[in-house]
Amino acid sequence: MGLATFKGGIHPYDGKDISKERPIKTILPKDELVFLMSQHIGAPATPTVKPGDKVLMGQIIGEASAFISANVISSVSGTVKAVEPRLAVSGDMVNAVIIENDHEYTPVEGFGNKRDYRRLTKQQIREIIKGAGIVGMGGAGFPTHVKMTPKDDDVISHVIINGAECEPYLTSDYRMMIEEPGRIIDGLKVILSLFTRAKGIIAIEDNKPDAIKKLEDMVKNEPNIQVCPLKTKYPQGGERALIYAVTKKKVNSSMLPADVGCVVSNIDTTVAISMAVSDSIPLMRRIVTVTGDAIKEPCNYNVKIGMSYREVLEEAGGLAKPVEKIVSGGPMMGVAMFSLDVPVAKTTSALLCLTHDEATKPESACIRCGRCVTVCPGHIVPQKAAASALSNNLENFIKYDGLECCECGCCTYVCPAKRNLTQALRQMRRTALASRKK
C-alpha cells in the first residue's frame, strides 16, 4: 500500500535542511510588546485594559467579542502603555494593547496548575480552550473552541493532527514532534475526549522519518491513535488535501471538515491545547522558524506573542548577506514584509530571509500549457478562474469553481509565463466570500 496523498501538487525546493537540526531555543522580549486584538479569523477582541493598568503574565487583555473571535493573553507582566492601532504583518493598522515589560514574568493565580482532563466535562474543556485564546496556528487562525464544538459530537469519526508541515523552509512543527511528542499525544487525547466515537490520526510527511518512528513508538499501545505517513508533496498539509489523503473524503468550499466527520488540528495548536487543559497555561507563545540563505544563525525559537520581528531577527544574529525579500511564513503562502517593526502573532510560523526573489520575474501572456490545471489540488482551471477575477466577473469566477482555490500557490509556481494567478484568485475569493455572507 502506497503513502497517503492527493491528486495534484508540486515538489518545490524545501529548504528544511537549513534549520531542521536546530533545537528550539527560548528567547525573551525586550521592553515593549504589542498585542494585536485581531490575531484570528472573526471579530477582533475587545481590549479589557487601559493605559496605566498593571497586568500579569497569563492575563486576558482582549476578550472575544463574538462567537467567531478569540481572547488575547498577555505573555508578560508589566504596565499598559497604550491602546492604539499598530502595524500588522498584513500591512493593516490593527487595534492593539501595548505593554511595557517589567521582566518579572509574574503569572496570574493558578498559572501552571496541573489538571487531569479525564476529570473534566466536555464543556469545561471547551471553556478552557476558549479562555486560553487558542486558534489554529497552521496559518488560518480559526478559533479552536469553535472548531471543537460541532453540531453533533457523535458525527466526528476522525481527529487528524496535521504534522505534514509541507510549506518549504518551515521546521517548527518538526522540532515539536522531535522534542515534545508527549505534548502532542496529550493534546490529541484531550481532543479525543470530546469526540468519543473518533479515532486519532497523526499525519506526517515521509521526509520526517525520525518523527514518524518516534510517534509510532509512543502510540503503539494506544489502540485509538495511529500515525499515518504521507507522501511528501506540497500542499499535503492543506486541510482539504490532508482530509482526502487520510480518509478519502472530499471537502469543498461550502463545507466544513466536520461535515465529513473530521476535525483537523495543527501540531502547535495541539500542543497549546495540552498546555491549556493539562497545565493551566494559556496561549502566549509561538514556535517560530527563522531561516533562509540570508540568515546568519538559522534556528527554531520559542517566542512570546507580542515580541517584535526585529528582535527575533537579532536573536538569529541578523543578516549574513544582503536580503532581497523577507517573508512572514513560508515562500508559498507567506506574506512579504516591508517592515520588521511588527509583532509576532498567534499565526506567525516563520521569518524567512532570502537573498534572491524569484517572484520578480516579468509576467508574460498565458501560453495555454495546462500546467496549472495539472498541479491544482482543488481540480479547477486556475487560468480561467484568474482571467474572470482580473475582469471582475464574479459570475464566471464562481462558474469556473474559483471558490475551490485554497490559495496554495501551486499554479503560480509552475506557470512558465509567471502569471500572478494566485494573487488574482485570492483577491476575488475574498469578494466572492463576502458576497456569499451578505
Number of C-alpha atoms within 10 A of each C-alpha: 3 7 14 21 23 21 14 19 23 19 12 16 9 16 16 18 12 19 21 22 14 17 16 20 12 12 14 15 18 13 12 18 27 28 28 31 28 24 27 28 15 17 16 24 23 20 21 12 18 15 13 13 12 15 25 21 22 26 22 22 22 24 20 23 15 12 11 17 28 34 29 35 26 28 29 28 22 24 20 21 19 17 19 13 16 20 17 23 22 13 14 10 13 19 21 26 27 23 27 20 21 17 13 11 15 16 18 15 11 11 16 16 12 14 14 10 20 12 9 14 12 18 11 13 24 22 13 20 28 23 20 28 27 28 32 24 25 23 16 13 22 21 25 25 25 16 18 21 16 18 9 10 16 13 17 22 20 23 24 28 26 27 29 28 26 24 25 19 25 30 31 28 24 22 21 22 25 18 14 13 19 17 21 25 24 19 27 25 21 22 24 21 17 19 24 13 14 23 19 24 21 27 26 28 24 18 16 19 11 13 21 22 13 14 20 17 11 15 16 12 10 11 9 14 22 19 21 21 24 25 18 22 22 26 28 32 25 20 20 23 24 26 28 18 22 20 15 13 15 15 20 13 14 8 10 15 20 22 15 17 20 21 26 24 27 24 31 27 25 27 23 29 34 26 23 27 26 22 18 20 23 30 27 23 23 23 25 27 32 30 29 26 19 21 25 18 20 25 23 27 24 18 26 25 27 27 25 21 23 16 17 24 21 13 17 18 12 17 18 13 13 13 16 12 19 24 21 25 25 24 24 20 17 19 17 19 19 13 13 18 16 22 24 30 29 30 21 25 26 25 30 27 29 21 17 14 13 12 13 8 10 8 13 11 9 13 9 10 11 15 18 25 18 19 21 24 25 24 15 19 19 29 25 18 25 26 16 22 26 17 11 14 15 19 11 17 24 17 13 18 17 26 23 20 22 22 22 21 25 28 27 22 21 17 20 16 16 19 21 18 24 22 16 21 26 20 14 23 22 12 13 19 12 10 10 8 6 6
